[in-house]
């Protein structure tokens, strides 16, 4: 039995359905990210786990206990908000100890726990300051310490880094992950930022229009997307249209050119038109080679992006981009030049039908 179980969760607001049959099993100590665009339902799920919203139907269990209809204070969860939500009239120490005071802990226990939290977030000397005297990154550390001070069973993080600048975001997300591992606390992190999700998650649930499109490790989500939405939302992707020639051998045809995939195909897929996915970094400019896929294309644009040069090519109706490292000694192709695009059979992905 999983530590946090979310079963058949459904949520409607009037005539609008925000969540459709959401199911998730989360193990103890796991760091799960809900990833998706605004309005996909990820924060709605988080708020229902926290007890801020009641599901229209479905069940939420924490460590085997049904908490679906319990109040937030009865669930033993910690929440970190996007806007920090610190009390401006309280010091850092008082903010961190707020939940402990509400729970009627003894003053000496509160002081001890607050000191522990200040050490944990690497702000041991700032307990007497007020939130307005701190940077955004420091305020979010305090918000994290406040959520952890009560020793919650589950930590919920609702886009906690979105108000910070890029450099601080990278540093703080690494700190959050390190703290989560150190404490071994089961955590759900909500974000629309794919880089954040890929860099810190044990598993990612990619959401779209109130549904889970795919759940998997960061490597699985990025390298083996099952649907067009997942493939397009996570990373840059080339989408091709082709038809299946021989499912048994993985032979496909795109614009009259034969390609091969190692992906398993159903016998009755023969002749079907399917969408194919190919990452830019999987493609190289090379002459046709045995054991490799090759597509003949024409260069449309060459864009210098610093460490990477992006080359945009065209194969009939499809635009295919590839990335090469910037090398001053590399001879880049010119616009209008015919080229051969090479990639392995493993890198050609066949997306689910209707995806």
C-alpha positions as a printed Julia matrix, in Angstrom:
355×3 Matrix{Float64}:
   0.0    0.0     0.0
   1.35   3.43   -0.98
   1.91   6.09    1.69
  -0.25   8.69   -0.1
  -3.14   7.34   -2.15
  -5.29   9.5    -4.41
  -8.12   7.51   -5.94
 -10.65   8.56   -8.58
 -10.43  12.22   -7.59
 -12.94  14.37   -9.44
 -13.65  18.09   -9.04
 -16.25  20.34  -10.63
 -16.84  24.07  -10.16
 -20.41  24.63  -11.3
 -20.58  23.37  -14.88
 -16.78  23.36  -15.24
 -14.91  20.11  -14.62
 -11.45  20.9   -13.29
 -10.32  17.33  -12.62
 -11.25  14.01  -14.22
 -10.65  10.69  -12.41
  -7.23  11.53  -11.01
  -5.35   8.49   -9.61
  -1.9    8.59   -8.01
   0.04   6.28   -5.7
   2.95   7.98   -3.91
   5.48   6.07   -1.82
   6.9    7.22    1.51
   9.76   9.68    1.01
   9.05  10.13   -2.69
   9.34  13.53   -4.41
   6.55  13.81   -6.98
   6.02  16.73   -9.33
   2.72  17.67  -10.96
   3.76  19.34  -14.22
   1.5   21.1   -16.67
   0.25  24.43  -18.06
  -1.95  26.87  -16.17
  -5.46  25.54  -15.68
  -4.54  21.86  -16.06
  -5.72  20.96  -12.53
  -2.38  20.47  -10.76
  -2.97  23.07   -8.03
  -6.54  21.82   -7.6
  -5.2   18.38   -6.69
  -2.7   19.92   -4.28
  -5.41  21.98   -2.55
  -7.58  18.89   -2.14
  -4.7   16.94   -0.58
  -4.14  19.92    1.75
  -7.83  20.12    2.66
  -8.44  23.58    1.19
 -10.86  22.15   -1.4
 -13.3   19.26   -1.07
 -13.39  16.77   -3.95
 -16.64  16.24   -5.8
 -15.85  12.56   -5.44
 -12.86  10.37   -4.77
 -10.68   9.34   -1.82
  -7.42  10.64   -0.33
  -5.48   8.48    2.15
  -2.32   9.33    4.06
  -0.54   6.38    5.64
  -3.71   4.31    5.34
  -5.95   6.94    6.97
  -8.85   8.39    4.98
  -8.41  12.18    5.17
 -10.79  13.09    2.33
 -13.19  15.06    4.52
 -10.89  16.06    7.37
  -9.96  19.69    8.02
  -6.5   20.88    7.05
  -5.26  20.97   10.66
  -6.3   17.32   11.1
  -4.24  16.04    8.15
  -0.67  16.77    9.3
   0.45  18.29    6.0
   2.76  21.26    5.4
   2.14  23.77    2.64
   4.52  26.19    0.91
   2.85  28.84   -1.24
   4.02  30.74   -4.3
   3.58  34.09   -2.51
   5.45  33.04    0.67
   2.36  33.95    2.8
   4.49  35.05    5.75
   2.96  37.21    8.47
   4.51  40.68    7.99
   4.03  41.7    11.64
   5.88  38.64   12.95
   9.61  37.98   13.09
  11.19  35.12   11.17
  11.28  33.05   14.38
   7.64  33.76   15.14
   6.6   32.85   11.6
   8.43  29.52   11.81
   6.94  28.73   15.22
   3.39  29.8    14.35
   2.05  26.29   13.66
   3.63  24.97   16.84
   1.96  27.69   18.92
  -1.41  26.9    17.33
  -0.82  23.26   18.33
  -0.13  24.41   21.94
   3.47  23.25   22.17
   5.44  24.42   25.18
   7.47  27.63   24.66
  10.82  25.89   25.22
   9.91  23.21   22.65
   8.97  25.92   20.14
  12.27  27.77   20.65
  14.24  24.56   20.2
  12.39  23.59   17.04
  12.66  27.09   15.57
  16.42  27.07   16.17
  16.64  23.69   14.42
  14.7   25.02   11.45
  16.83  28.16   11.18
  19.93  25.97   11.04
  18.3   23.69    8.51
  17.51  26.57    6.11
  20.95  28.15    6.7
  19.6   31.36    8.25
  20.63  30.85   11.9
  21.2   34.54   12.66
  18.05  36.0    11.07
  15.39  34.87   13.55
  14.79  38.42   14.85
  14.26  39.98   11.42
  10.93  40.64    9.76
   9.92  39.31    6.32
  10.3   42.72    4.66
  13.97  42.73    5.71
  14.67  39.52    3.74
  15.25  38.77    0.07
  12.69  36.74   -1.86
  14.84  33.62   -1.62
  15.25  34.04    2.13
  11.5   34.56    2.59
  10.78  31.35    0.74
  13.28  29.5     2.94
  11.41  30.78    5.98
   8.1   29.65    4.46
   9.64  26.21    3.91
  10.9   26.09    7.51
   7.43  27.04    8.8
   5.87  24.2     6.79
   8.44  21.71    8.11
   8.44  22.86   11.74
   5.37  20.83   12.66
   6.94  17.64   11.25
   4.22  17.01    8.64
   3.71  13.63    7.02
   3.39  15.25    3.58
   4.97  18.44    2.24
   3.05  20.31   -0.47
   4.79  22.97   -2.59
   2.64  25.12   -4.87
   4.96  26.71   -7.46
   7.22  27.95   -4.63
   9.94  29.29   -6.94
   7.95  31.13   -9.59
   8.31  34.57   -7.95
  12.13  34.34   -7.82
  14.72  35.23  -10.44
  16.36  32.45  -12.45
  19.64  32.17  -10.53
  17.96  32.02   -7.12
  15.41  29.5    -8.42
  18.14  27.07   -9.42
  19.9   27.39   -6.06
  16.72  27.12   -3.98
  15.3   24.14   -5.87
  18.53  22.26   -5.17
  18.24  23.18   -1.49
  14.61  22.05   -1.35
  15.53  18.7    -2.86
  18.48  18.28   -0.47
  16.25  19.05    2.53
  13.57  16.67    1.32
  16.1   13.86    0.99
  17.62  14.63    4.38
  14.24  14.56    6.12
  12.79  11.73    4.01
   9.46  13.52    3.78
   6.87  12.6     1.14
   6.52  15.66   -1.1
   4.39  16.96   -3.95
   5.78  19.84   -6.0
   3.58  21.76   -8.45
   5.16  23.63  -11.36
   4.71  24.58  -15.0
   8.49  24.71  -15.45
   9.74  21.56  -17.18
  13.37  22.16  -16.2
  12.42  22.33  -12.52
  10.41  19.13  -12.8
  13.14  17.22  -14.64
  15.92  18.33  -12.3
  14.5   17.46   -8.87
  11.76  14.83   -9.2
  11.7   11.12   -8.46
   8.63  10.9   -10.69
   6.63  13.39  -12.73
   2.89  13.4   -13.44
   2.32  15.44  -16.62
  -1.18  16.92  -16.57
  -3.39  18.42  -19.25
  -7.01  19.58  -19.05
  -7.67  17.94  -15.7
  -6.17  14.57  -16.6
  -2.86  12.79  -16.19
  -1.23  12.31  -19.58
   1.74  10.28  -18.32
   3.54   9.37  -15.09
   7.2    8.36  -15.04
  10.73   9.21  -14.0
  12.27  12.34  -15.55
  14.24  10.12  -17.96
  11.09   8.24  -18.99
   9.03  11.4   -19.45
  11.68  13.1   -21.56
  13.02  10.17  -23.58
   9.83   8.12  -24.0
   6.79  10.44  -24.14
   3.62   8.53  -24.93
   1.46  11.37  -26.23
   1.97  14.39  -28.44
   1.16  16.7   -25.54
   3.84  15.21  -23.25
   6.4   15.15  -26.05
   5.73  18.79  -26.96
   5.39  20.16  -23.43
   8.56  18.55  -22.07
  11.5   19.75  -24.16
  11.77  20.69  -27.82
  10.4   18.12  -30.2
  10.11  17.35  -33.89
   6.76  15.87  -34.93
   6.51  13.89  -38.16
   3.63  12.12  -39.8
   4.25   8.67  -41.23
   2.57   5.35  -41.8
   3.48   1.91  -40.53
   4.78  -0.42  -43.24
   5.63  -3.52  -41.18
   4.81  -3.59  -37.44
   6.88  -6.74  -36.87
  10.13  -5.08  -37.97
   9.22  -1.51  -36.95
   9.43  -0.23  -40.53
   7.82   3.18  -41.12
   7.56   5.51  -44.13
   7.84   9.32  -44.03
   7.58  11.25  -47.29
   8.49   8.07  -49.2
  11.61   7.55  -47.08
  11.85   4.39  -44.98
  12.67   4.58  -41.28
  12.83   2.0   -38.51
  11.81   2.16  -34.87
  12.64  -0.3   -32.09
   9.34   0.51  -30.39
   6.86  -2.36  -30.15
   3.95  -2.02  -32.57
   0.7   -3.97  -32.66
   0.24  -6.36  -35.64
  -2.97  -4.59  -36.69
  -1.12  -1.24  -36.94
   0.01  -2.06  -40.48
  -0.89   0.76  -42.87
  -1.98   3.14  -40.1
  -0.95   6.78  -40.11
   0.84   7.73  -36.89
   2.65  10.68  -35.38
   6.38  10.21  -34.85
   8.55  12.14  -32.39
  12.25  12.94  -32.6
  14.34  15.08  -30.23
  16.68  17.68  -31.83
  19.7   16.45  -29.87
  19.19  12.91  -31.2
  19.92  14.0   -34.8
  23.31  14.46  -36.45
  24.35  15.58  -39.92
  25.9   12.51  -41.48
  26.02  10.38  -44.6
  23.66   7.39  -44.69
  24.96   4.55  -42.51
  23.97   0.9   -42.05
  21.97   0.39  -38.86
  20.93   4.04  -38.68
  17.9    5.98  -39.86
  18.5    8.65  -42.51
  16.19  11.41  -43.72
  16.98  13.6   -46.71
  16.15  17.22  -45.93
  16.87  20.81  -46.98
  18.3   23.46  -44.65
  15.92  26.37  -43.96
  17.68  28.27  -41.18
  20.85  28.18  -39.04
  20.54  29.95  -35.66
  23.45  30.67  -33.31
  22.3   30.22  -29.68
  25.61  30.49  -27.85
  26.81  27.06  -26.77
  24.42  25.45  -29.27
  23.69  26.01  -32.95
  20.15  25.09  -34.02
  19.72  23.98  -37.61
  16.19  23.99  -39.01
  15.51  21.74  -41.97
  12.47  20.71  -43.96
  11.25  17.31  -45.09
   8.29  18.08  -47.35
   5.59  19.36  -44.92
   7.56  18.78  -41.71
  10.13  21.09  -40.13
  12.91  19.2   -38.35
  15.33  20.98  -36.02
  18.61  19.61  -34.74
  21.14  20.96  -32.27
  24.91  20.84  -32.61
  27.5   22.17  -30.16
  29.15  25.42  -31.1
  32.59  24.62  -32.52
  34.57  27.43  -34.2
  36.13  24.84  -36.51
  32.81  23.33  -37.59
  31.61  24.07  -41.12
  27.89  24.75  -40.86
  25.49  24.1   -43.73
  23.94  27.0   -45.62
  20.31  27.8   -46.34
  18.94  25.75  -49.21
  21.65  23.09  -48.89
  20.51  19.43  -49.04
  21.6   17.41  -46.01
  21.24  13.92  -44.56
  19.8   13.69  -41.05
  21.0   10.63  -39.17
  19.57   9.17  -35.94
  19.33   5.78  -34.26
  16.34   3.47  -34.48
  15.87   3.86  -30.71
  15.31   7.6   -31.02
  12.32   7.4   -33.35
   9.23   7.36  -31.11
   5.75   6.38  -32.25
   3.13   8.3   -30.27
  -0.08   6.73  -29.04
  -2.93   6.71  -31.5
  -5.12   9.77  -31.15
  -2.52  11.43  -28.88
